[in-house]
Amino acid sequence: MNPYSQRPSSLRRLERSDLLKASMWIAAKWFDRFVCDSACLTGETELAEFGTFEANLAEAVVLDQGADFVFPKWGAALSTLCGGDHRGHRLSALPQPSRGQLRRVCVRATAAQAPQAHQATWVVDGRIWQCAMLALPTAGNELSATRLLVALLFAPHPIFASALIPNKRDGRPEVTNTLATQIIFPNP
């Protein structure tokens, strides 16, 4: 059985080397559910179908063909980088950098009616994170996607895993000693 399909009792912490594998697993699961399964026409997403990654997923409803997005479903792990639980909130209400980065990938997926992926490095609350974002259409019309499955996978950045970035709000950011040893997004 695939280790990603098993759902542990606590939130799974990803290492940087897991980001690519996890992204590919989520995309394959989305493909099986929304592309290969012709019986699925409603676009309703059950995040529990994605097992251990349920906490890293959100469902976005597209407003005005991509002008904004509302999240009726919001995974618990997303709160770490996005400033809390944003269930029922608009994407435009999220703090930076999550607002700009997620908007970019969501708008591209909405307009293209095709999966989009993006990677970025974020500084949030004095910590540096390597992030992988996916936006996968689950429903649409002839003009654009109307619902998206949004995934935000993240791990401590390996170069700065022990470094502190001053945080004026907090005074003392925490230190993590988790280091990854593999490069998963090589430069072309």
N, C-alpha and C positions, 0 to 999 in steps of 0.2 A: 504494500500500500504506500502511496506517495506520502512523505512526511508532512507536506503542506496541507493535506486534506484532513489531517487529524487536528482537532480543536482542543488545545490545552485549557486548563481552568484559569490561568492568568494570561495577561497580554504577552505576546511573543516579542522579544527584543531582537531585532535584526542586526547582523554584522554587515559591514559594507560589501563583503563578498556574496552575501545573500540577495542583494538588491536586484541584480539582473535575473537570477533564477526565480525570485518571487514575482517580478514583473512578467516574465514569460509564462509562469504558471497561471497568474490571474488572467492574462490575455488568452491563453488556451482555454481556460474555463469559460470565459466570456464567449469565445468563438463557439464552443460546444453548445452553450445555452442559448445564445441569441442569433447565431448565424446558421448552425447546423440543425437546430430544433425548429422546424417550420411551424410547430404548434404554438410557439411562443410569439404572439402578436401584440400582447398588451403592453409590453415594455416594463411591467412590474418586476422589480428586482428584490429578491430575497437575499440579503447580504449573508445570511447564515449558510447559504450554498457555497460560500467561498472559504469555509472552515476557519482556520487559524487567522486568516487575513481579514475577517469580518471587521475587526477593530480598526483597520487601516482604510476602510471603504466608506464612501458616502454616495447617496443618490442625489443627483441634481436635476431639477425641473428647469427647462430652458424658458426664459421669459423674453418676449419680443424678439425672437429669432437670434438670441445671443446677446442682447443688451445687458442682461443680468441673469443670475441663476439663484434658485432657492433650494435649500437642502432639507427635504422631509426626513431623510435618514442620515445619521451622522455617527461614524464609528468612534469608539472611546479613545483610541490612540491618536486620532487626528487632533484632539484637544491639546496634546503636548506641543505641537508646533503652530497651531492656529488660534491660540488664545482662548481655549475653553470650548464648551459645547455650543455649536452653532446650528443645532437642529431647528428648522423652521426659519432660519435667518437667510438673508440675501448674501451672495458672494461679495457684493460691494461693501458690506458691513465688517468683513474680516480685516484683521490688522495686516500690515506689511510684514514680511515678504509674501505671506501666503496669498493675499488678495491678488497681487499682480501676477505671480507665477501660475496660480490655479486658473485665473481668468484667461491667460494666454492659451493654456492647453485646452480649456473648455471651449473657448471661442473657435479654435481651430477644428476641434472634433465636431462641433455643431455645424459649422459651415461646410466642412468636407463630408459629413455624415460617415466618417471613418475614424478608426482608433488613432489617437495621438499620444505620444510619449515625450517627456521632457525630463532632463536632469538639471539639477542646480545645487548650489551650495548656499545654505542659509545660516545666518547668525541670529539665534533666538535666545533671549535671556542669558547671554554670556557664553553660550555653547555654539559650536560650529557643527552643522549637520550636512551630510551628503544625502540628497533627496532624489527620488525617482517618482515622477507623477505620470499617471495614465488617465485619459478620459476616453471612455468607450461608449458609443451610442447604444442605447437599448430600445429606443422607439424614435420614430420620425415621421415626417410627411414629405411631400414632393419638394419642399424648399430647404428644410434643414432638419437636424435632429431635434427631438422635443424632450428627451430624457437621456441622461448620461449616468454611467457608473464611473465614479471618480475614485482613484486609488492614490494614496500618498504613502510611500514607503520611505523610511529614513533610518540612518545609522550615524553614529558619531564619525566625524571626518578623521581619517587615520593620521594625517599630518598634525592636526591640532587637537587630538583627543585628550592630551594632558594640559593643553594651554588654556589660560584664562583670558577671556575678553572682558574688560571692565564693563560693569552694568550699573549705570547710575541709579536705576530704580531699586536695585537689590543691595548693592554694596558688596556682597560676597557671593559671586557665582560658584556653583559646585564644580569640582574637578572629576572627570571620568578618566580611567586608565585603560579603557577598552581600545585596542588597536586592531585594525584589520591588516592582513598581509597580502591580499591579492588586489590587482587592479581589475575592475569589472567593466569599466567604460574606457577602453584604450583610445588614445587620440589617433585619428586616421592619418 
